[in-house]
Amino acid sequence: MSLFSEQLVEEYYNRRRYLTIRGAKQGVGETDILAVRHQETIVEGLHIEVQTSFRPVAFLSNGNAGAGNRTDEEVQAEMQIWIQKKYLSATKAKLRQSVWPAITWRYIFVHARLKDPSELESLKLANIELLPFEDVLRDITLPTKRGGFTASAGGDVSEILRFYRDTHRQTEQA
């Protein structure tokens, strides 16, 4: 599911005129999506991680206890390790700088359901922007403006989703 979800998230950012790189690797680590957009004198860089479980069986962090057994402090400490691994490590910073040196990168976390939704609060506290996957799906099923840009594979998928949505609405109204 993750590659498919990443493809949809990539389409979401392509429509916003970001140039994207999916699955960039530096050593053994992988970054889901790096996105760069140049507007006038500003270059924006986004480091995007995607987690779209719909029936999650594990925590984002490495906690071994059940969600009800972890204290807020344990969740926060475990999430700091996860955030370091996914966004802040020297390897990830080196990868981002190799893509576009000397820009400031924003961090985005795209999510569906989490086994422990309190983990999202740790991400917010670390200044990681949250984007619900539902918002991505809603956006990419909207028609593109005339002359608007879509990625080829992501554009095809968005057409399929739009077709399903419109067909389902017609069936409900009948």
N, C-alpha and C positions, 0 to 999 in steps of 0.2 A: 504494500500500500504506500510506503513512503516515497518511492520514486514517482508514482502516479500523483501523489499529493504535491510533491515538489514541482512537478510539471505544471500543475494548476497554479501554484503560488508563483512560479516563474512567469506564467501568462499574466497574472495579476500585476506584477511589477513591469513587465514589458509594455503593457497598456499604459503605464504611467511614465513611459519613455526611459526606463532604466535598461541599460545593457547588463545582461546577467550571465553569470558563470555558475553552473550547477555541478556539485560534486568535486569542487576544487580540492586537491590534495597537497599536503606538505608532509613528507615523511609518511607515517602510518595514519595520521589524523585526516579527517575529511570535514569540510565545511559544506553544509547543505547548499546554500546559495550566497554568492556575493553579487551585489548589484551596484552599479555606478551610473550616475546621471550628471551631465554637465549642463548647467543653465547659466547663461551670461558669464559672470565671473566666479560662480560658485560650483564646486564639484561636491556632490553628495555621494557618500559611500554607505552601503547597508550590508551588514553581516546578518544573514537570516538563517535561523534554525527552525525546522519544521517537525512537529510531533502531532500526528493526526490519528491517534488511537480512538476508536469508537467504543471499544470494550476493553479499557486498559486493565492490565493484570499486574503491572509493576509501577513503582514510583519513578519519577524522573531521576531523583537522587538515588543514592545507593543504600537507602535505609532498609534494614532487614526486618524491622518490627512492623506490625500492622498499623494502619493509619491512625487508629484510635490509641495506639500505644506510644506514638512519638509525641514528644513535647514540642511546643513552638520553637524552642531553642535548638532542639535536635534537627527539626526540619530546616531551619535557617542555616545551621552549620553544614548539613548535608548538601543543601542547595548551593552554598558558596563553593563547595568542591566541584559540583556540576557546572556552575557558571564559569569557574576558572578553566575547566576542561574544554567546554564548548565555545567560549568567547574570549577569555582573557589570557590564555597561555602564551608563552613566547612563540611557540610554533604557529599559533593562529595569527598573532600579530605580524609575524614575518611573512606569512602567506598574504595577508591583506596588503602589506606594504609592497610586496612584489607585484600585486595587481595594479595598485595606483599609489605611489609613494606620497607622503606628506599631506594626506587628507585625514580628516577626522571621520571615523566610522561610527555610525549608529548601530545599535543592536536591536534586532527584531526577533520575537518568538511567536511563531504561528502555531496555534493549538486547536485541538478538538476537545476531547474529554481527558481529564487526568484522574488517576486513582485517588490522588489527594489534591484537591483544588487549592489548598492553602499554599502549595508550592508556587502558585502564580504570584502570591504576595511577595515572596522572596525575589522573584524576577523584577517586579515593579520597584522594590527597594533598591535594586542594583541598576536602576535606570534602563532596564530592557523593556522596550515597547512591546505590548501584547496585541496580537492580531488574531481574533477568532477565525477559524477556518470557515465558519458559516459566512462571514463577511466576504471572504475570498470567493466562495461559490456564488453568492448573491451578485457580486460585481461582475464576474466573468460570464454570467448568463445574460447580462444586459447587452443589447446590440452595440457594436462599436460605431463611433461616429464615422460618417463618410470620410474615407481617406485615413481612418484611424489605423493604428498599427496593432497587429496581433502576431504572436509567434505561431509558426505553422502547426506544430503538434498541439499546442495549448489552444489555439483557435479552433481546431477541429473538435476538441473535447468540449469547449464551451458551447459550440453549436449543438452537440449531442445533448448536453445538459439543458440548454434552452428549449430544444425540441421536446424533451421529456416534460419540462415544466409547463410549456404551453399546451401540450396534449393532455396532461393531467388536469389542468385548469378547465379545459373544454369538456372533459369527461365529468368533472364535478358540477359544472354549470348545467349539464344536460339533464 
